[in-house]
Amino acid sequence: MYATALLIRVSKIVSITAIGIMALIIVIGNVTDYYTNYYFVAHVMQMDTVYPDGNMDYRKITNPLIFHSAYILLITLEVFMTFFCIKGSWILLKAVKMDASTFNNAKNWSVAGLIIGIFIWFFGFQVVGGEWFAMWQSSTWNGLNSADRIVTFLVLILILLQFKDEALPNEQERKNSHE
């Protein structure tokens, strides 16, 4: 069996890789089936399915150019997240058997990808969509449960990544032989 320290490193690589692949699938879906999620963005910004007696009409946006711009920005951020996470997982994989300090320092691309994802699904979906555009009031155009699930995974993986890595057994043996 492999050493626990190595398996923990592998779990970090697998987690970042999975998030990168998830982001890639989302990008592919948003590009190849553009209008499905475009309509989602448009309906959320139009606030056309929120409670009718509310006093939030001043928040509504009805300009299709703004819908397209917001959606293209979202896709662009997802592309960056995909790139950062995939590159981050590759860098971590190359450093998996290196000393603990080197592996720990190889996490920057992965962390950046997770930050972008948190920005998309926490700030974009939960803060802007959920609160500003009252997406929580809509039974039809409500992405809060999905956003919550994704943010939970992103934050948990960020916590996993931030733990300092232990020396691998062969690295520890080298340190002991030099003492």
N, C-alpha and C positions, 0 to 999 in steps of 0.2 A: 504494500500500500504506500501511496505517496505521503510525504510529510504534510501535516495540517497547514503549515505556512504556505506551501505551494498550492494546495487546494483552495485556500482563501484567495490567493492571487488569481487563480483560474476562475473562481466565482465572480470576481470583479470584472475580469475580461469577458466572461459569458454574459454578465448583466449588461455591460456597456454595448456589447455586440447585439444583444437582443433589442435594446432600446434603439440602436442605430438601424436595425432591420425594420423595427416597427415604424420608425420615422420614414424610412425609405418606402415602405408599403403605403403609408399615408400620402406621401408626395406623389407616388405613382397613381394612386386613386384620385387625388385632387386634380392631377393634370389630365389623366385619361378620361375622367368622368367629371369634367370641370363644373358643369352646371348643377349637378346634384348638391354639392356643398356650397356653390355660389348662392343657390336659392336659400340655403340655410342662413348664410351670412346676411343676405338681403332681408329675409323675414325678421331676423333678430334685430337688425338695425331699423327696420320700419316699425317694429313693435306692434305689428298688426294682429298678434294673437295673445297680447297681455290683457289683463283685466280692463274692461272697457270704461269703468268709472274712475280710473286713476287720473291724476293731474300731472302726468309726465310727458305730455305731448311735445313739450319743448325739446325733449331728448331725441325724438324721432328723426331719422335721416331717410330721405326718399330718393336721393340722387343715385341712379345706377352707376355712374362714374365712380362715386365714392364706394359703392359695394364692390366693384371690380378692383379698385385700388386696395381696399382693405383685404380682399381675398388674395390678391397677388402678393401683398406684403406677408400675409400668413403663409402662403406656399413658399415664399422666399426664405422666411425664417425656418420653416421645416426643412428646406434644402440645406441650409447652414447647419442645423442640428444634426441632420443625417451625416453630412460630411465630417463634422467634428467628432461625432460618436464613433463612426466607422474608422476614421483615422486614429482616434484615441485608443480604440480597442486594438488596432494593429500595432501601435507604439507599445502598448502594455504587453501584448503578446511577444514582441521582440525583446522586452525587458523582463519577462517572467522569471527567468533563471538567474538574473543579475542580482547584485547585492540589494538589500532592502532600501537603501537610500536612492539608488538609481531607479528602482521600480516606483518608489513613492514620488519621485520627481517626474516620472513619465505620465502622471495622471492629468496634466493640465488640459490637454485637448478634450479628454473625456468630461472633465468638470465643466469646461466651457460649453460642451454640447448639452449637458444636463441643465445648465443655467438658461440656455436658450429655450429648452423645452419647458422649464418652469415659467419662463416669461410668457410663452405661447399659451399654455394651458391654465396657469394660475392667473396671470395678469390679463391675458387676452380673453379667455373664456369665462373665468369666474369673476374677475373684477369688472372688466369692461362689458362683456356680454351678459353675465349673470346679474350684476348689480346696476350698472349704468343703464343698460337696455332692458332690464327686468326680465331677462330670459327665464328666471325661476318661475315666473307667472305663466309661462306658456306650456301647455300640455303637448303641443305639436313640435315646436322649434326650441327644444330644451336640451342642451348638450352638457349640462352640469354634472350629471352622473358619470359620463365618460371622461370629462375633464378631471373630475375628482379622482377617478381610478388612475388616470395617467399621472397626475401630480403626485399621488401617493407612491407609485412606483419610482418616479424620478427622485423624489426626496429620499426614499429608502435607499436607493442605489447611491445617491450622493453621500448619505451617511456611511454606507458600507465603504465607499471609496476613501472617505476622509480618514479612516482608521489607518494608523501607521502600520507598515508591514514588518513582520518579524523576519529575522535572518533565516535563510534556508539552512538545513542541517550542514551541508558542505561549507557554507559561508561561516557558520558558527565554529566548525572545526578549524578552518583557516585562522580565525581570530584567536582561538584557544592555543594553537600551535605557535603563534607569534608572541604570546605573552610570556 
